[in-house]
């Protein structure tokens, strides 16, 4: 698939099944992440690949945090939280690795990590794979970041779920770019 086609047609796929990306596909997806815009060439990102039993361990971490937040949470609700990482055969945790820098503000480093995540989901789409970028409260919870071994000034930008589309991919809806772009100064 051509790059422009992937950029203009990419859609998220929430129903993902086995198999996960193979080794050659992973290499392309991971290399695409590393081509993200990166002021100062800081490479302010790192990634954790979670699959197999690791997804169950992540689900247990999610459930533990949910239970601490709401001890009255029903078993059904806890099971739903526990199952979240099982919605795809592979998850890549995208982490912004920020550092104090005289010319590159923290926000630019976080945005760069977001660009890496975007490159991954676009590359997956171009390969015919399914991907969806997920966050939610758990992505920003210190107990989750600690459980995943994040260091000071690191933060989760998102969980990129990857796999084989379990349903036909949607067609990207038409969007009028003129609704979002204006001229300055106004003419």
PENORVEN-V985223 format. One record per backbone hydrogen bond with DSSP energy under -0.5 kcal/mol. CO is the residue of the C=O (numbers start at 1). NH is the residue of the N-H. E is the energy in kcal/mol with one decimal. If there is no record, write none. Layout:
CO&NH&E + CO&NH&E
//
This chain:
2&6&-2.3 + 3&7&-2.5 + 4&8&-2.3 + 5&9&-1.7 + 6&10&-1.7 + 14&16&-0.8 + 15&166&-3.4 + 15&167&-0.5 + 17&164&-2.7 + 22&26&-2.9 + 23&27&-2.2 + 24&28&-1.7 + 25&29&-2.7 + 26&30&-3.5 + 27&31&-2.4 + 28&32&-2.3 + 29&33&-1.7 + 30&34&-1.4 + 32&35&-1.5 + 33&36&-1.4 + 38&41&-2.2 + 39&42&-0.7 + 43&45&-1.8 + 44&97&-1.8 + 46&95&-2.6 + 48&50&-0.6 + 48&93&-3.0 + 50&91&-2.7 + 51&54&-1.9 + 52&55&-1.3 + 52&56&-0.7 + 53&57&-2.1 + 54&58&-2.3 + 55&59&-2.3 + 56&60&-2.2 + 57&61&-2.1 + 58&62&-2.7 + 59&63&-2.6 + 60&64&-2.5 + 61&65&-2.1 + 62&66&-2.4 + 63&67&-2.6 + 64&68&-2.0 + 65&69&-2.2 + 66&70&-1.9 + 70&73&-2.3 + 74&78&-2.4 + 75&79&-2.6 + 76&80&-1.9 + 77&81&-2.0 + 78&82&-2.6 + 79&83&-1.7 + 80&84&-0.7 + 81&84&-1.1 + 83&86&-2.0 + 84&87&-1.6 + 85&88&-0.6 + 87&16&-1.0 + 89&52&-0.6 + 90&162&-3.1 + 91&50&-3.4 + 91&93&-0.5 + 92&94&-0.6 + 92&160&-3.1 + 93&48&-1.8 + 93&95&-0.6 + 94&157&-3.3 + 94&158&-1.2 + 95&46&-1.7 + 95&97&-0.6 + 96&98&-1.0 + 96&155&-1.8 + 103&105&-0.6 + 105&108&-0.6 + 105&109&-1.4 + 106&110&-2.3 + 107&111&-2.6 + 108&112&-2.0 + 109&113&-1.7 + 110&114&-2.1 + 111&115&-2.4 + 112&116&-1.8 + 113&117&-1.9 + 114&118&-2.4 + 115&119&-2.5 + 116&120&-1.9 + 117&121&-2.1 + 118&122&-2.2 + 119&123&-2.5 + 120&124&-2.4 + 121&125&-1.9 + 122&126&-2.4 + 123&127&-1.4 + 124&129&-2.7 + 125&128&-1.9 + 130&163&-1.9 + 131&13&-2.2 + 132&134&-0.6 + 132&161&-3.0 + 134&159&-3.4 + 136&139&-1.4 + 136&140&-0.5 + 137&140&-1.3 + 138&141&-1.0 + 139&156&-0.6 + 141&144&-0.7 + 141&145&-2.3 + 142&146&-2.7 + 143&147&-2.0 + 144&148&-1.9 + 145&150&-2.9 + 146&149&-1.4 + 151&154&-2.0 + 153&98&-1.7 + 155&96&-3.2 + 158&94&-3.0 + 158&160&-0.6 + 159&134&-3.1 + 159&161&-0.8 + 160&92&-2.6 + 161&132&-1.8 + 162&90&-1.3 + 163&130&-3.1 + 164&17&-2.9 + 175&177&-0.9 + 176&179&-2.0 + 177&180&-2.1 + 177&181&-1.0
//
